[in-house]
Structures are given as C-alpha cells and as structure tokens.
Amino acid sequence: MKALIFDCDGVLVDTERDGHRVAFNQAFAEFGLGVEWDVALYGELLKIAGGKERMRGYFDRAGWPAGVDDRDELILKLHKRKTAIFTELIASGRLPLRSGVVRLVDEAAAAGIRLAVCTTSAPESVGGVLDLLGPERKARFELVLAGDVVKKKKPDPEIYVLARERLGLAARDCMVIEDSRNGLLAALGAGMPCLITTSAYTMDEDFSGAARVVPELGDPPNVVVTLDDLRALAARHAA
C-alpha cells in the first residue's frame, strides 16, 4: 500500500444529516423557495452524488420554483450559498472529525504512505473539513480531487482513475476509505480495494465487494482499524 485515499463526507466528518442538509435548507429559506429537506428525504436524495445534481434531481421530481427562467443559474447560486453556509458551520466546530481519522493520518504519514481525498463535494467544503486536521496534517494531503474535477461522479470510477493517474500509482497500490455504496462502486470500478466505515445514512446499504465494513475507524482504547489492517487488506486484494 503506497497511498491511502479518503472520501470526505461521512468518512472524515459525518457531515450529511447535520451539515450539508442543514446548509441546503438554510439556502432554500434565504432564496424564499419554501423547500425543506427532512432527514428521511435527504437520505433518499443522497443516492444522487453531488450537491448540484441532487438539487436538480429534486426539482425535476417535485417541480421547479415558479418564475425560474434559468434553472442552471438558480442551481449555481443556490449551491454557492449552500457551500458558504456549510463552510461556516464546519468552521464553528459543531461537526467534529470522526474517530480514528487523525490517528490513521498520522500513522500513514509516519510510514511514508501518501494521502489523498476524492469527493464529490465542492472544493471549499472539503477545504473546511481538512482545516479541522490543522495546517500540518492538512499539508500532508498531496492530492485533493473535489467537486466538478471529473464529469462523471460516483458511482462512476472516473475520480479514482484520475487519482491513480495523478499519483502515478497502480490501482493495487492504493487503499480507499469510503462510507457509501456509491463510493464503494467507484473505488472498485477503478480497481482499488475499499474499506467502508459506515455513517449515519449508510449503515444499511449493500457493501458487497468491500474489503471490510466497520462502524468506525476508532481511537485507543477502541481501535477498530489499524494501518497494518489496511496493508493486509490491500495485499489480499492485490493477490
């Protein structure tokens, strides 16, 4: 294993229910749209990867707000405001890093393993999450692929194919940590082994094909996944 690649939302921070959903709803309210995504509805919408795509899918199904002449412009404005709200929320410290993230980042860096992030979230949102690691740890991530860096989002493998190309590594040299079926399918489609750490919305999804499924990465004294575990899973996949 030469690289450890993290998804962002649900892996580094459990952001979806009390982060992104809240930010979407606040943006909708500020635009006077009379739209609110409750917890259950947002869980269904998460099957659509990408915030702009998620809003478009919702409005296509539920109906677009009256008087909207340019749907693309509305989506872009909503997403820009939602991203700003989410970034402020993350900076407030209300959503902490998940257990085990800091530990594994430190262990991987000490072992000379390269670090990357691959996510459908906007670059500003990802930057806010990585800020929680502190400047020294954030600087250890040599590759951050986010938002519209690829045309096809997860479950399409394009973002992980791009990651291995940018890193100059074979798929078997990379280990991915994801929290969703879409993320798992993207990693497997790129030929990479994938460990799943389930999040609030994904614990009941189908993770067939995952190298291992755990509820969290864990910190002492309750460590669930070690760096040696990841190495062993990657080696098993390569074999």
Secondary structure, 3 states (H helix, E strand, C coil): CCEEEECCECCCECCHHHHHHHHHHHHHHHCCCCCCCCHHHHHHHCCCCCHHHHHHHHHHHHCCCCCCCCHHHHHHHHHHHHHHHHHHHHHCCCCCECCCHHHHHHHHHHCCCEEEEECCCCHHHHHHHHHCCCHHHHHCEEEEECHHHCCCCCCCCHHHHHHHHHHCCCHHHEEEEECCHHHHHHHHHCCCCEEEECCCCCCCCCCCCCCEEECCCCCCCCCCCCHHHHHHHHHHHHC
